[in-house]
Amino acid sequence: MARRKRVTPGGYAYHVCNRGSRKGVILRTYEDYSNFITLINAAREKFRMRILAHNLLGNHFHFVLWPRGDDDVPRFMKWLEQKHAQRFHRKGGTVGSGAVFQGRYVSRMISEDRKLFTALRYVESNARRHGFVKRAEDWPWCSAWNRAPIGPTVVIDDSPVLRPSNWLDFLNE
């Protein structure tokens, strides 16, 4: 039986995430993170996707996406995850050994400003909540990173909901 088509109208923001198969690692090394960021930016350009926030961790990732058109989210995510899985298997010598991701990504539409604010905060504070860093802005693979780039960075678009001047305080509460 075919999977149901996801309905993702443009103009709304979406909290999107996925994790490695069996909670396995999808990003191991600096090179893995850098290559994934390069793929994110390529997908962003290819599908004209607006990215409001991101957080990449070893076994999962989060985005807040703001697509312009209908069905941009599935096209963006299919391309990104497919390219990453191909690279992951090629690099690890595991071609044909199974799925990299646990399944289809999770996508939740955000229809209210308050919920968008909450999603941005959740995504950008994720590494801190998992105990990888003491402060959200200390995780270099996140849109909250506030230091000189250590490699390629994801291009972040302006959000329809402005972050307050004390945004980092919100992330670290």
TANOR-V633838 format. One record per residue. RES is the residue in one letter. SS is DSSP state (a for helix, b for strand, c for the rest). D_CENTER is the distance of its C-alpha to the mean C-alpha in Angstrom with 1 decimal. Layout:
BEGIN
((RES | SS | D_CENTER) (RES | SS | D_CENTER))
END
This chain:
BEGIN
((M | c | 28.9) (A | c | 26.0) (R | c | 22.8) (R | c | 22.8) (K | c | 21.1) (R | c | 18.3) (V | c | 19.3) (T | c | 16.7) (P | c | 18.8) (G | c | 17.8) (G | c | 18.1) (Y | c | 16.3) (A | b | 12.9) (Y | b | 10.6) (H | b | 8.5) (V | b | 6.6) (C | b | 6.2) (N | b | 8.3) (R | b | 10.5) (G | b | 13.2) (S | a | 16.4) (R | a | 18.8) (K | a | 16.2) (G | c | 16.7) (V | c | 15.1) (I | c | 12.6) (L | c | 12.6) (R | c | 16.0) (T | c | 17.2) (Y | a | 16.6) (E | a | 17.1) (D | a | 14.4) (Y | a | 11.7) (S | a | 13.5) (N | a | 13.6) (F | a | 10.0) (I | a | 9.5) (T | a | 12.6) (L | a | 11.3) (I | a | 8.3) (N | a | 11.2) (A | a | 13.6) (A | a | 11.7) (R | a | 11.4) (E | a | 15.1) (K | a | 16.2) (F | a | 15.0) (R | c | 15.4) (M | c | 12.0) (R | b | 11.7) (I | b | 8.5) (L | b | 9.6) (A | b | 7.3) (H | b | 4.4) (N | b | 5.6) (L | b | 6.3) (L | c | 9.4) (G | c | 12.1) (N | c | 11.9) (H | b | 8.5) (F | b | 4.8) (H | b | 3.6) (F | b | 3.2) (V | b | 6.8) (L | b | 8.2) (W | b | 12.0) (P | c | 13.7) (R | c | 17.2) (G | c | 18.7) (D | c | 19.1) (D | c | 17.2) (D | a | 14.8) (V | a | 11.7) (P | a | 13.3) (R | a | 14.4) (F | a | 11.2) (M | a | 9.5) (K | a | 12.9) (W | a | 13.4) (L | a | 10.2) (E | a | 10.7) (Q | a | 14.4) (K | a | 14.5) (H | a | 12.7) (A | a | 15.0) (Q | a | 18.0) (R | a | 17.4) (F | a | 16.9) (H | a | 20.1) (R | a | 22.0) (K | a | 21.4) (G | a | 22.3) (G | c | 25.1) (T | c | 23.9) (V | c | 24.1) (G | c | 25.3) (S | c | 24.6) (G | c | 22.1) (A | c | 18.6) (V | c | 15.6) (F | b | 13.4) (Q | c | 15.2) (G | c | 15.3) (R | c | 13.7) (Y | c | 10.3) (V | b | 11.0) (S | b | 11.0) (R | b | 13.0) (M | b | 14.7) (I | b | 15.3) (S | c | 18.8) (E | c | 20.1) (D | a | 19.6) (R | a | 20.1) (K | a | 17.3) (L | a | 14.9) (F | a | 16.1) (T | a | 15.6) (A | a | 12.0) (L | a | 11.3) (R | a | 13.4) (Y | a | 12.0) (V | a | 8.4) (E | a | 10.1) (S | c | 12.8) (N | a | 11.2) (A | a | 12.5) (R | a | 15.8) (R | a | 16.2) (H | c | 15.9) (G | c | 18.5) (F | c | 17.0) (V | c | 18.1) (K | c | 20.7) (R | c | 18.9) (A | a | 15.3) (E | a | 15.9) (D | a | 17.1) (W | c | 13.9) (P | c | 13.5) (W | c | 9.9) (C | b | 8.8) (S | c | 9.7) (A | c | 12.7) (W | c | 14.2) (N | c | 17.6) (R | c | 19.5) (A | c | 20.3) (P | c | 17.6) (I | c | 18.1) (G | c | 16.8) (P | c | 14.7) (T | c | 12.3) (V | c | 9.6) (V | c | 11.8) (I | c | 11.2) (D | c | 13.4) (D | c | 15.9) (S | c | 15.3) (P | c | 18.1) (V | c | 18.4) (L | c | 19.5) (R | c | 18.5) (P | c | 21.9) (S | c | 23.5) (N | c | 23.1) (W | a | 19.4) (L | a | 19.1) (D | a | 21.9) (F | a | 20.0) (L | a | 17.0) (N | c | 19.6) (E | c | 21.9))
END
